[in-house]
Amino acid sequence: MPRFSDPAPCDDEERLFECPDCGTRLCSERSTVTCDRCDTEMQNLSVPRPQ
């Protein structure tokens, strides 16, 4: 799988998202983002994972 550059750290008002299919990462102010490459909903990496 190709590795894309990591845009982190994001600005304070932005969240970091990652596509589960291709691994593309981006920062966005929106609450949901769709990957331009795969048309898949991206995962929000800025929220803590449950323990």
Phi and psi restraints in degrees (value plus and minus 20) as a CYANA .aco file:
   2 PRO   PHI     -87.2   -47.2
   2 PRO   PSI     125.8   165.8
   3 ARG   PHI    -124.1   -84.1
   3 ARG   PSI     107.9   147.9
   4 PHE   PHI    -120.6   -80.6
   4 PHE   PSI     137.2   177.2
   5 SER   PHI     -85.2   -45.2
   5 SER   PSI     124.7   164.7
   6 ASP   PHI    -110.9   -70.9
   6 ASP   PSI     101.1   141.1
   7 PRO   PHI     -99.2   -59.2
   7 PRO   PSI     -25.1    14.9
   8 ALA   PHI     -86.3   -46.3
   8 ALA   PSI     128.7   168.7
   9 PRO   PHI    -100.9   -60.9
   9 PRO   PSI     127.2   167.2
  10 CYS   PHI    -105.9   -65.9
  10 CYS   PSI     145.2   185.2
  11 ASP   PHI     -84.4   -44.4
  11 ASP   PSI     145.0   185.0
  12 ASP   PHI     -76.5   -36.5
  12 ASP   PSI     -58.5   -18.5
  13 GLU   PHI    -109.1   -69.1
  13 GLU   PSI     -20.4    19.6
  14 GLU   PHI    -122.8   -82.8
  14 GLU   PSI     138.0   178.0
  15 ARG   PHI    -138.2   -98.2
  15 ARG   PSI     131.8   171.8
  16 LEU   PHI    -114.9   -74.9
  16 LEU   PSI     106.9   146.9
  17 PHE   PHI    -138.7   -98.7
  17 PHE   PSI     130.7   170.7
  18 GLU   PHI    -156.9  -116.9
  18 GLU   PSI     118.0   158.0
  19 CYS   PHI     -99.5   -59.5
  19 CYS   PSI     106.1   146.1
  20 PRO   PHI     -90.2   -50.2
  20 PRO   PSI     -38.5     1.5
  21 ASP   PHI    -107.9   -67.9
  21 ASP   PSI     -68.3   -28.3
  22 CYS   PHI    -133.9   -93.9
  22 CYS   PSI     -31.2     8.8
  23 GLY   PHI      66.4   106.4
  23 GLY   PSI     -16.5    23.5
  24 THR   PHI     -82.1   -42.1
  24 THR   PSI     116.6   156.6
  25 ARG   PHI    -139.7   -99.7
  25 ARG   PSI     127.2   167.2
  26 LEU   PHI    -175.2  -135.2
  26 LEU   PSI     139.4   179.4
  27 CYS   PHI    -122.3   -82.3
  27 CYS   PSI     118.9   158.9
  28 SER   PHI    -171.8  -131.8
  28 SER   PSI     131.5   171.5
  29 GLU   PHI    -104.6   -64.6
  29 GLU   PSI     -35.1     4.9
  30 ARG   PHI     -94.3   -54.3
  30 ARG   PSI     141.0   181.0
  31 SER   PHI    -106.5   -66.5
  31 SER   PSI     -44.4    -4.4
  32 THR   PHI    -154.2  -114.2
  32 THR   PSI     123.7   163.7
  33 VAL   PHI    -157.9  -117.9
  33 VAL   PSI     121.7   161.7
  34 THR   PHI    -129.7   -89.7
  34 THR   PSI     116.9   156.9
  35 CYS   PHI     -87.7   -47.7
  35 CYS   PSI     111.4   151.4
  36 ASP   PHI     -89.6   -49.6
  36 ASP   PSI     -50.1   -10.1
  37 ARG   PHI     -98.3   -58.3
  37 ARG   PSI     -63.5   -23.5
  38 CYS   PHI    -128.6   -88.6
  38 CYS   PSI     -33.8     6.2
  39 ASP   PHI      40.5    80.5
  39 ASP   PSI      15.6    55.6
  40 THR   PHI    -131.8   -91.8
  40 THR   PSI     124.6   164.6
  41 GLU   PHI     -87.8   -47.8
  41 GLU   PSI     110.1   150.1
  42 MET   PHI    -104.1   -64.1
  42 MET   PSI     132.1   172.1
  43 GLN   PHI    -108.5   -68.5
  43 GLN   PSI     117.0   157.0
  44 ASN   PHI    -101.9   -61.9
  44 ASN   PSI      91.5   131.5
  45 LEU   PHI    -107.3   -67.3
  45 LEU   PSI     -24.1    15.9
  46 SER   PHI    -104.4   -64.4
  46 SER   PSI     -30.4     9.6
  47 VAL   PHI    -112.9   -72.9
  47 VAL   PSI     121.0   161.0
  48 PRO   PHI     -84.9   -44.9
  48 PRO   PSI     124.1   164.1
  49 ARG   PHI     -99.1   -59.1
  49 ARG   PSI     127.1   167.1
  50 PRO   PHI     -86.7   -46.7
  50 PRO   PSI     125.7   165.7
